[in-house]
Amino acid sequence: MTASSSSTFADMKLSTKPAAGADEIRYFTSIDGLMDGSADVILKETRQGRTVTSAVLDLCYPAEKGSDRKDRFVANLAVNGQTLSGTTQSLGDKLPVTVNLTRRPTGDTFEFKGRISIGQTATEVASSDNSDLSEREFEDNQSTEDGINPAPKDFTEVSPESIAVRVKLDAAADFLKSLKGQDLEISVSGLAVTCDALRAGEQTVNITVDPDHAAALIARAKAAPGVVSAGWTTGIVEMDRTIRFAASDWRDGDKLNKDKLAAAVANVLAKTLAAKPSAAAWDAHTGKLKLTLKRPSQIYPALDLTDRIEVDALVSPDKPGGSDRLMLWISTPVVSTSDESPGPKLNLADDSSSDEEADPKDDNGSVDALAKEFRAQRWDPDKSTWK
């Protein structure tokens, strides 16, 4: 009796199939080739055994071909044997939608054929080898983390200049308009409302701002209509290129002595990069420091060419709310070559891709040299602490 009971209990725990006659929810999160592969689809089916009893098609797609602007419709589909059909209206452009699909099992996968019409545009559907997901698998694949930290203990996992604001879609335009004229930057790519945002009814706006103004901006954002959350998020700061040091020598009262710090960083880089400082500029929108240095190019010495080296830097307290320590991050140097010699010039084309990352070998130990000059700490990634 004991063995029999244990066996029965184990079978009950391990069973993942719905009870006989119970509804089972399954999902398709892709239908290959739909709208030239540009559509984001969720087809939710309710089944009893192998029989589909109801279905809902949630389709998000470019409002116009090649456009970043998305539209979406949600259609309840009537089930008649292998046929799924229904009508609705798109949520954005209010266009009439008609769905007629034939669904056929093909072994472990499914085939869909038919037509979806949105306004005057009809899309033929002919898609095979589509796999479905259980409700648990579907939920596990849904992204819920927005990366916003409203109160980080420090700036080791979020970046001091990078702010994210999550706002309801119907309030997003007014919130964005309220940022006009302010010293900050908004990524153009981040303005596009994604399919995830349309389904959630909320959009995340990413903002770059001077670290000194970040806390005030977050406080204003939290008070704005329709804002769900606001805080710091990931940005340009990479811990392996960041140092931490005492703030007292670099402040006049409670203000950072920017000229003194820029000169100190430029002097260190001049030594490590064998170059002469040429320019230093602080960006009022982002708080970044751009340093430019120049040196004779060794690519073809007889031509007397010049290497132009650009390095971005960012300085901030090491945590929100003020601190007696500062963090300094520098980018990997970006080197370009030009002819600045007297007389006629060679017109040189930069044939490297603008998307390529700067070559770390051009750094020449600059971060270590800065740490030594500033008597600073480096980040230990193995122990997740300053050393």
C-alpha positions in Angstrom: 0.0 0.0 0.0 2.8 2.4 0.8 4.6 1.8 -2.5 1.3 2.2 -4.4 0.5 5.5 -2.7 4.0 6.9 -3.3 3.8 6.0 -7.0 0.4 7.7 -7.3 1.6 10.8 -5.6 4.6 11.0 -7.9 2.4 10.7 -10.9 0.3 13.5 -9.7 3.2 15.8 -9.1 4.9 15.1 -12.5 1.9 15.3 -14.7 1.8 18.5 -16.8 -1.2 17.7 -19.0 -4.5 19.3 -18.3 -7.3 17.2 -16.9 -9.6 15.5 -19.4 -12.1 18.0 -20.7 -10.3 21.0 -19.3 -9.3 24.0 -21.4 -5.6 24.3 -22.4 -4.1 27.6 -23.6 -1.4 27.5 -26.3 0.4 30.3 -28.0 2.1 31.0 -31.4 4.6 33.9 -31.1 5.7 33.7 -34.7 4.1 32.9 -38.1 7.0 32.8 -40.5 6.9 35.2 -43.4 3.9 37.2 -42.2 4.0 40.7 -43.7 7.5 40.0 -45.1 8.6 39.0 -41.6 8.0 42.5 -40.2 4.9 41.6 -38.1 5.0 40.8 -34.4 2.3 38.2 -33.8 0.7 36.5 -30.8 -2.0 33.9 -31.6 -3.7 32.6 -28.5 -5.7 29.4 -28.8 -8.0 27.8 -26.3 -8.1 24.0 -26.9 -10.0 21.0 -25.6 -7.8 18.1 -26.5 -6.7 18.8 -30.0 -9.8 20.8 -30.8 -9.5 24.6 -30.9 -12.5 26.2 -29.3 -11.5 29.9 -29.5 -8.6 32.0 -30.7 -7.4 35.6 -30.4 -4.9 37.1 -32.9 -2.8 40.1 -31.6 -0.8 41.5 -34.5 1.6 44.4 -34.4 3.0 45.7 -37.7 4.6 48.7 -39.4 1.8 51.3 -40.0 3.4 51.9 -43.4 5.9 49.7 -45.3 9.4 50.5 -44.0 8.1 52.8 -41.3 9.2 52.7 -37.6 5.7 53.6 -36.5 3.7 50.6 -35.4 -0.1 49.9 -35.5 -1.8 46.9 -33.9 -5.1 45.0 -33.9 -6.6 42.4 -31.6 -9.2 40.1 -33.3 -11.4 37.5 -31.7 -11.5 34.7 -34.2 -14.4 32.4 -34.8 -13.4 28.7 -35.1 -15.1 26.5 -37.8 -13.1 23.3 -38.1 -9.7 24.3 -39.4 -10.8 27.8 -40.3 -10.1 30.9 -38.1 -11.9 34.1 -39.1 -12.9 37.4 -37.7 -13.1 41.2 -38.2 -12.0 44.1 -36.1 -10.4 47.6 -36.4 -6.8 48.6 -36.0 -6.1 50.5 -32.7 -4.0 53.3 -34.1 -5.2 54.2 -37.7 -8.7 52.8 -37.1 -8.6 50.7 -40.3 -11.0 47.8 -40.9 -9.4 44.4 -40.5 -10.5 41.0 -41.8 -8.8 37.7 -40.9 -9.3 34.4 -42.8 -6.9 31.7 -41.9 -6.7 27.9 -42.3 -4.8 26.1 -39.6 -3.5 22.6 -40.2 -1.4 20.4 -37.9 1.7 18.9 -39.6 3.2 16.5 -37.2 4.6 18.4 -34.3 4.2 21.8 -36.1 1.4 23.7 -37.7 0.7 25.3 -41.1 -1.2 28.5 -41.7 -2.7 29.7 -45.0 -5.1 32.4 -45.9 -5.3 36.2 -46.0 -5.2 39.2 -43.6 -6.6 42.5 -44.9 -5.9 45.8 -43.2 -7.7 48.7 -44.9 -6.9 48.4 -48.6 -3.9 46.2 -48.1 -4.2 42.4 -48.2 -1.4 40.1 -47.1 -1.3 36.5 -48.2 -0.4 34.0 -45.5 1.5 30.8 -46.4 3.5 29.7 -43.4 4.7 26.2 -42.3 6.7 24.6 -39.5 5.2 26.8 -36.8 5.6 25.6 -33.2 3.3 26.5 -30.3 4.1 27.3 -26.7 2.4 26.4 -23.4 1.0 29.2 -21.2 4.0 28.8 -18.8 6.5 28.9 -21.7 4.8 32.0 -23.1 4.8 33.8 -19.8 8.5 33.0 -19.2 9.4 34.6 -22.6 7.6 37.9 -21.7 10.0 40.7 -20.7 8.9 42.6 -17.7 12.1 44.2 -16.5 12.5 47.8 -17.6 16.0 48.3 -16.1 14.8 51.4 -14.1 16.3 51.8 -10.6 14.7 54.8 -8.8 17.1 54.6 -5.8 20.4 52.8 -6.6 22.9 52.5 -3.7 25.7 53.6 -6.1 26.6 53.9 -9.7 28.2 50.5 -10.3 25.3 48.9 -12.0 23.5 52.0 -13.4 25.1 55.0 -15.1 25.0 58.5 -13.5 24.0 60.3 -16.8 21.4 57.8 -18.0 17.8 58.3 -17.0 14.8 56.2 -18.0 11.1 57.3 -17.6 8.2 54.9 -18.0 5.1 56.7 -19.0 1.6 55.8 -20.2 1.2 56.0 -24.0 -1.6 58.6 -23.8 0.6 60.9 -21.7 3.9 60.2 -23.5 3.6 63.0 -26.1 2.9 65.7 -23.5 5.8 64.4 -21.3 8.2 64.6 -24.2 7.1 68.1 -25.1 7.7 69.2 -21.6 11.4 68.3 -22.1 11.8 70.9 -24.9 14.4 73.5 -24.1 16.0 71.6 -21.3 19.7 70.6 -21.2 19.4 66.9 -22.0 19.4 64.5 -24.9 16.9 61.9 -26.0 17.8 59.1 -28.4 15.8 59.3 -31.6 15.6 55.5 -31.9 14.0 55.5 -28.4 11.1 57.6 -29.6 9.7 54.8 -31.7 6.8 53.1 -29.9 7.6 49.3 -30.0 5.1 46.5 -30.1 5.9 45.7 -26.5 5.0 49.3 -25.6 1.8 49.1 -27.5 0.8 46.0 -25.7 1.8 47.3 -22.3 0.2 50.7 -22.9 3.4 52.3 -21.6 6.6 53.6 -23.2 10.1 53.9 -21.8 11.9 57.2 -22.6 15.7 57.1 -22.3 17.3 60.4 -21.5 21.0 61.5 -21.1 21.6 64.4 -18.8 24.5 65.9 -16.8 24.8 63.8 -13.7 24.6 66.9 -11.5 21.0 67.4 -12.8 19.9 63.8 -12.9 18.2 63.6 -9.5 16.2 66.8 -10.1 15.1 65.5 -13.5 13.9 62.2 -12.0 12.0 64.1 -9.3 10.2 66.3 -11.9 9.5 63.2 -14.0 7.9 61.3 -11.2 5.5 64.2 -10.6 4.5 64.5 -14.3 1.0 63.2 -15.4 1.0 59.6 -16.6 4.5 58.7 -15.4 4.7 55.2 -13.9 8.3 55.1 -12.8 11.5 57.0 -13.3 15.1 56.4 -12.3 18.6 55.6 -13.4 19.5 52.9 -15.9 22.5 51.6 -17.8 24.4 54.0 -19.9 27.9 54.7 -21.2 29.9 54.0 -18.0 31.8 50.7 -18.1 33.3 49.8 -14.8 36.6 48.4 -16.3 37.3 52.0 -17.6 36.2 53.8 -14.4 38.2 55.0 -11.4 37.1 56.3 -8.0 38.9 58.9 -6.0 38.6 61.5 -3.2 36.5 64.5 -4.3 38.1 67.1 -2.0 41.0 68.1 -4.3 38.7 68.6 -7.3 36.0 70.8 -5.9 35.6 74.5 -5.2 33.1 74.5 -2.4 30.4 72.1 -3.6 31.2 72.7 -7.3 33.4 70.5 -9.5 36.5 72.4 -10.7 36.0 71.3 -14.3 39.0 73.2 -15.7 41.4 71.6 -13.2 40.0 68.1 -13.8 40.0 68.4 -17.6 43.6 69.6 -17.5 44.7 66.8 -15.3 43.1 64.1 -17.5 44.5 65.7 -20.7 48.0 65.7 -19.2 47.8 62.0 -18.3 46.5 61.1 -21.8 49.2 63.2 -23.4 51.8 61.0 -21.8 50.1 57.6 -22.4 49.1 58.5 -26.0 52.3 60.4 -26.9 50.2 63.4 -28.0 49.6 67.0 -27.3 46.3 68.3 -25.9 44.4 70.3 -28.5 40.9 71.0 -27.1 38.6 70.3 -24.1 34.9 70.9 -24.1 32.1 70.1 -21.6 28.7 69.2 -23.1 26.0 71.2 -21.2 23.4 68.6 -22.3 25.1 65.4 -21.1 27.8 66.5 -18.8 30.4 64.7 -20.9 33.9 66.0 -21.4 35.4 65.6 -24.9 39.2 65.8 -25.1 41.0 66.2 -28.4 44.7 65.4 -28.7 47.1 65.4 -31.7 50.3 63.6 -32.6 52.4 62.9 -35.7 51.0 59.9 -37.5 53.3 56.9 -38.0 51.3 55.4 -40.7 53.5 57.0 -43.4 56.0 59.3 -41.7 57.3 60.9 -44.9 53.8 62.4 -45.6 53.8 64.4 -42.3 50.2 63.3 -41.4 48.5 64.0 -38.1 46.6 61.6 -35.8 43.6 63.2 -34.2 42.6 61.4 -30.9 39.2 61.9 -29.3 38.4 60.7 -25.8 35.1 61.1 -24.0 35.0 61.3 -20.2 32.3 61.5 -17.5 32.7 62.5 -13.9 30.1 62.3 -11.2 29.7 61.4 -7.5 30.0 57.6 -7.0 26.4 57.4 -5.7 23.2 59.5 -5.8 22.7 62.2 -3.2 26.2 63.4 -3.1 29.4 61.8 -1.9 33.0 62.6 -0.8 34.2 60.4 -3.7 34.1 61.0 -7.4 33.9 58.5 -10.3 35.7 59.1 -13.6 35.0 57.1 -16.7 36.9 57.5 -20.0 36.1 56.0 -23.4 38.6 54.1 -25.5 40.4 56.6 -27.7 39.1 57.1 -31.3 41.9 57.9 -33.7 41.5 59.5 -37.1 44.3 60.6 -39.6 44.4 63.7 -41.7 46.8 65.9 -43.5 47.4 69.1 -41.6 50.8 69.9 -43.2 51.5 73.3 -44.8 50.6 73.7 -48.5 48.5 71.3 -50.6 46.8 68.6 -48.7 46.1 64.9 -49.2 42.4 64.2 -49.0 42.2 61.1 -46.8 39.1 58.9 -46.6 38.3 57.1 -43.3 37.5 53.6 -44.6 36.7 52.1 -41.2 33.1 51.6 -40.3 31.5 54.2 -38.1 29.8 51.4 -36.2 33.1 49.8 -35.2 34.2 50.1 -31.7 37.5 51.9 -30.9 40.5 49.6 -30.8 41.5 48.9 -27.2 45.2 48.7 -28.2 45.1 52.5 -28.8 44.5 53.0 -25.0 48.1 52.3 -24.0 47.4 51.9 -20.3 45.5 55.2 -19.9 43.1 54.0 -17.2 45.9 52.7 -15.0 47.8 55.9 -15.5 44.8 58.0 -14.5 44.3 55.8 -11.4 47.9 56.4 -10.4 47.7 60.2 -11.0 44.4 60.6 -9.1 45.4 58.1 -6.3 42.2 56.2 -7.3 40.6 52.8 -6.9 39.8 50.4 -9.8 36.8 48.1 -9.9 37.3 44.5 -9.1 34.8 42.5 -11.2 35.5 39.2 -9.5 34.6 40.6 -6.0 32.2 43.3 -7.2 33.9 45.9 -5.1 36.5 48.8 -5.4 40.1 47.8 -4.8 
